[in-house]
Amino acid sequence: MEHVSADDARAELHRLRSSIDNLDAALVHLLAERFKCTETVGRLKARAGMPPADPAREAVQIARLRSMAESSGLDPHFAEKILNVIIAEVIRNHEQFAEESDD
């Protein structure tokens, strides 16, 4: 393993952390866009009297995401955990929309 000076390491860390910060910002913006779409879906489902959750759709999405993760070199289990958090929040929002439409 090649030795790196502290100054070179600090410069490389700064560069890498800047890239990570940009990726984090992109993730937040993508999640915001995703939740705008799922809010529209939730309100439509509430108006149509459809259930907030769609287990068949969720299973397809999880399988699709696991496959994408695997082909991208990301741990599929980790990707599934993240999607499950997102799905749980979407369902919670859809349940709230359903309650609002019942009022």
WOZIBEL-V728344 format. One record per residue. PHI is phi in whole degrees, 0 to 359 (* if undefined). D_CENTER is the distance of its C-alpha to the mean C-alpha in whole Angstrom. Layout:
BEGIN
PHI/D_CENTER  PHI/D_CENTER
END
This chain:
BEGIN
*/36  284/37  283/38  238/36  291/38  298/36  295/36  296/34  296/32  297/31  296/31  293/28  299/26  299/26  299/25  295/22  293/21  296/21  296/19  298/16  300/17  296/16  295/13  299/12  297/13  298/11  300/8  297/9  295/11  295/8  296/6  299/9  296/10  298/8  289/9  296/13  295/13  290/12  294/14  298/17  300/16  298/17  292/20  297/21  299/21  296/23  295/25  271/26  72/26  273/23  292/22  298/18  260/17  225/17  305/17  293/19  297/16  298/13  297/15  296/15  297/12  296/11  298/15  296/13  294/10  299/13  295/15  298/13  298/12  301/16  289/18  264/16  82/17  255/14  301/15  301/14  295/14  298/11  300/9  295/10  299/10  296/6  297/6  298/9  295/8  296/5  299/8  299/11  291/10  298/10  297/14  300/15  296/15  296/16  297/19  296/20  297/20  297/23  296/25  296/25  285/26  282/29  287/30
END
